[in-house]
């Protein structure tokens, strides 16, 4: 063995653990539709028999599935397949996102990639009724300009409506998950003077682009909006 290899102190590469194999098997059953949201998993004893694993190994696998948001334990006992909401499935990502400048920039870069495309798609298919809903949300936001909590609720509905209109379920779920992660860092920014009026103005610009059915203009308006909220979020963090 060379001195270089000795200095690196490398450990042997482990094969996939038995617990990981159990996790992957259950994930494949969910992906194939054999296990659906709301389905109750068999008892620990039954799963131990089916997978030929020990109780500690099975519990390690079930714990991993719970952390991933794939399963949930209900009152009264039993482990069930969760509803698989985007926000829950993306929760593990929050472990890797600390409230630091670079992490925030990374989050908003992801949001720009997702939401600029999403709003462009929405501009091509938005209906008159949906435009009315946007106008109603903006009216609510104007009334909530002094109430950050109420504004944040309305703001999320605004972005959720955009996601729904885009028609791309995967894109919508990813965007929703990234929105929720970003909001953890953004709460303090919404309490800063001038931030909410700016967001309302941005939303109006987005809706005006939607009314024109102009995908390019809508994408540009969303990019400007995300740039603005990124800057205010970074400022709020720097003032802590």
Wavefront OBJ file of the C-alpha trace (Angstrom):
o trace
v 0.000 0.000 0.000
v 1.352 3.428 -0.949
v 1.961 6.164 1.601
v -0.790 8.213 -0.066
v -3.398 5.512 0.509
v -2.218 5.054 4.069
v -2.499 8.790 4.728
v -6.048 8.940 3.352
v -7.182 6.375 5.916
v -9.919 5.106 3.603
v -12.528 2.695 4.901
v -13.885 -0.153 2.767
v -16.996 0.787 0.810
v -19.969 -0.882 2.435
v -22.560 -2.613 0.351
v -26.111 -1.367 0.611
v -27.308 -2.068 4.136
v -30.203 -4.412 4.768
v -32.240 -1.512 6.170
v -31.671 0.453 2.949
v -32.889 -2.529 0.947
v -36.085 -2.588 3.004
v -36.544 1.165 2.457
v -36.003 0.820 -1.296
v -38.417 -2.119 -1.510
v -41.177 -0.151 0.221
v -40.426 2.907 -1.942
v -40.766 0.777 -5.076
v -44.139 -0.503 -3.830
v -45.290 3.104 -3.369
v -43.999 4.144 -6.795
v -45.723 1.205 -8.480
v -49.018 1.994 -6.767
v -49.130 -1.266 -4.821
v -48.983 0.859 -1.679
v -51.155 3.968 -1.770
v -51.588 6.971 0.545
v -53.635 5.886 3.543
v -52.674 2.199 3.290
v -51.677 0.632 6.591
v -48.420 -1.295 6.600
v -48.462 -4.853 7.948
v -47.395 -5.386 11.549
v -43.720 -5.401 12.487
v -43.848 -9.170 12.927
v -45.293 -9.669 9.445
v -42.774 -7.314 7.842
v -39.901 -9.037 9.654
v -41.074 -12.351 8.212
v -41.619 -11.039 4.673
v -38.254 -9.272 4.487
v -36.385 -11.830 6.631
v -34.886 -9.099 8.801
v -34.448 -8.484 12.514
v -36.615 -6.099 14.510
v -33.814 -3.476 14.899
v -33.174 -3.521 11.140
v -36.871 -3.140 10.353
v -37.252 -0.270 12.823
v -34.242 1.468 11.283
v -35.918 1.235 7.876
v -39.272 2.462 9.203
v -37.570 5.366 10.957
v -35.909 6.373 7.674
v -39.243 6.225 5.843
v -40.807 8.415 8.530
v -38.027 11.018 8.240
v -38.514 11.062 4.466
v -42.226 11.724 4.974
v -43.241 8.493 3.242
v -44.913 7.011 6.314
v -46.682 8.346 9.381
v -47.799 6.803 12.652
v -51.433 7.394 13.545
v -53.073 7.604 16.946
v -54.181 4.187 18.031
v -51.201 2.481 16.494
v -50.042 1.434 13.101
v -47.852 2.861 10.379
v -49.500 4.265 7.267
v -48.366 5.549 3.883
v -48.624 9.333 4.117
v -50.477 11.619 1.729
v -47.113 12.358 0.095
v -47.461 16.131 0.007
v -44.588 18.005 -1.591
v -43.862 20.017 1.546
v -43.557 16.826 3.607
v -41.432 14.982 1.063
v -39.057 17.925 0.777
v -38.735 18.268 4.546
v -35.418 16.343 4.647
v -33.966 19.085 2.478
v -34.531 21.496 5.351
v -31.874 19.644 7.325
v -29.340 20.848 4.760
v -30.604 24.416 4.476
v -29.296 26.656 7.241
v -30.199 30.325 7.397
v -26.996 31.577 5.807
v -26.509 33.965 2.897
v -25.360 31.340 0.405
v -28.133 28.889 1.316
v -30.743 31.594 0.774
v -29.253 32.456 -2.599
v -29.373 28.796 -3.592
v -33.030 28.534 -2.570
v -34.045 31.575 -4.587
v -32.035 30.407 -7.572
v -34.098 27.210 -7.489
v -37.293 29.241 -7.178
v -36.358 31.353 -10.203
v -35.716 28.239 -12.281
v -39.034 26.702 -11.242
v -41.415 29.637 -10.938
v -40.345 31.656 -13.976
v -41.122 28.625 -16.134
v -44.284 27.943 -14.162
v -45.719 31.447 -14.635
v -44.834 31.378 -18.337
v -46.900 28.209 -18.715
v -49.714 29.753 -16.666
v -49.852 32.805 -18.954
v -50.640 30.552 -21.887
v -53.665 28.905 -20.294
v -55.026 31.164 -17.521
v -58.821 31.583 -17.605
v -60.940 34.660 -16.940
v -62.217 33.091 -13.709
v -58.666 32.486 -12.516
v -57.748 36.087 -13.295
v -60.658 37.158 -11.094
v -59.232 34.972 -8.311
v -55.858 36.698 -8.683
v -57.498 40.119 -8.449
v -59.336 39.007 -5.309
v -56.094 37.786 -3.734
v -54.395 41.098 -4.481
v -57.321 42.927 -2.846
v -56.867 40.761 0.250
v -53.138 41.503 0.254
v -53.754 45.251 0.084
v -55.984 44.972 3.151
v -53.328 42.863 4.908
v -50.433 45.207 4.166
v -50.076 45.910 7.904
v -50.648 42.283 8.898
v -47.660 40.073 7.924
v -49.338 36.839 9.041
v -52.473 37.422 6.953
v -50.329 38.569 4.046
v -48.197 35.417 4.123
v -51.320 33.247 3.967
v -52.597 35.166 0.943
v -49.140 35.163 -0.637
v -48.964 31.376 -0.459
v -52.413 31.104 -2.053
v -51.205 33.394 -4.860
v -48.241 31.159 -5.638
v -50.304 27.965 -5.231
v -52.826 29.259 -7.777
v -50.007 29.936 -10.230
v -48.710 26.404 -9.687
v -52.144 24.889 -10.287
v -52.710 26.861 -13.487
v -49.359 25.780 -14.936
v -50.816 22.299 -15.377
v -47.520 20.562 -14.568
v -48.047 18.556 -11.389
v -44.359 17.804 -10.806
v -43.338 21.418 -11.383
v -46.109 22.604 -9.071
v -45.107 20.235 -6.262
v -41.452 21.187 -6.481
v -42.295 24.892 -6.509
v -44.606 24.467 -3.513
v -41.907 22.660 -1.566
v -39.277 25.301 -2.322
v -41.747 28.061 -1.383
v -42.275 26.498 2.042
v -38.550 26.123 2.656
v -37.904 29.728 1.607
v -40.701 31.031 3.851
v -38.893 29.769 6.948
v -36.174 32.302 6.176
v -38.522 34.982 4.888
v -40.866 35.493 7.848
v -38.802 38.297 9.399
v -38.463 40.041 6.050
v -42.252 40.335 5.741
v -42.235 42.428 8.926
v -39.807 44.998 7.486
v -41.133 48.373 6.350
v -41.838 48.597 2.627
v -41.483 44.882 1.895
v -45.178 43.994 1.652
v -46.121 46.972 -0.581
v -43.292 45.946 -2.925
v -44.547 42.361 -3.043
v -48.061 43.576 -3.827
v -46.714 45.735 -6.665
v -44.800 42.707 -7.965
v -47.928 40.553 -7.829
v -49.884 43.182 -9.758
v -47.183 43.184 -12.454
v -47.386 39.391 -12.690
v -51.184 39.433 -12.972
v -51.079 42.184 -15.611
v -48.746 39.984 -17.665
v -51.134 37.052 -17.230
v -54.027 39.202 -18.433
v -52.034 39.970 -21.587
v -51.336 36.236 -22.034
v -47.688 37.260 -22.388
v -45.472 34.396 -21.201
v -42.226 36.335 -21.616
v -43.505 39.339 -19.681
v -44.926 37.081 -16.960
v -41.597 35.295 -16.576
v -39.732 38.615 -16.357
v -42.192 39.915 -13.746
v -41.743 36.770 -11.658
v -37.960 37.022 -11.903
v -38.108 40.638 -10.691
v -40.407 39.596 -7.837
v -38.106 36.783 -6.715
v -35.078 39.078 -6.928
v -36.856 41.592 -4.697
v -37.876 39.089 -2.053
v -34.428 37.490 -2.093
v -32.834 40.880 -1.408
v -35.228 41.720 1.419
v -34.740 38.274 2.961
v -30.957 38.639 2.904
v -31.280 42.099 4.448
v -33.511 40.769 7.230
v -31.013 38.022 8.015
v -28.078 40.440 8.048
v -29.919 42.625 10.585
v -30.352 39.784 13.073
l 1 2 3 4 5 6 7 8 9 10 11 12 13 14 15 16 17 18 19 20 21 22 23 24 25 26 27 28 29 30 31 32 33 34 35 36 37 38 39 40 41 42 43 44 45 46 47 48 49 50 51 52 53 54 55 56 57 58 59 60 61 62 63 64 65 66 67 68 69 70 71 72 73 74 75 76 77 78 79 80 81 82 83 84 85 86 87 88 89 90 91 92 93 94 95 96 97 98 99 100 101 102 103 104 105 106 107 108 109 110 111 112 113 114 115 116 117 118 119 120 121 122 123 124 125 126 127 128 129 130 131 132 133 134 135 136 137 138 139 140 141 142 143 144 145 146 147 148 149 150 151 152 153 154 155 156 157 158 159 160 161 162 163 164 165 166 167 168 169 170 171 172 173 174 175 176 177 178 179 180 181 182 183 184 185 186 187 188 189 190 191 192 193 194 195 196 197 198 199 200 201 202 203 204 205 206 207 208 209 210 211 212 213 214 215 216 217 218 219 220 221 222 223 224 225 226 227 228 229 230 231 232 233 234 235 236 237 238 239 240
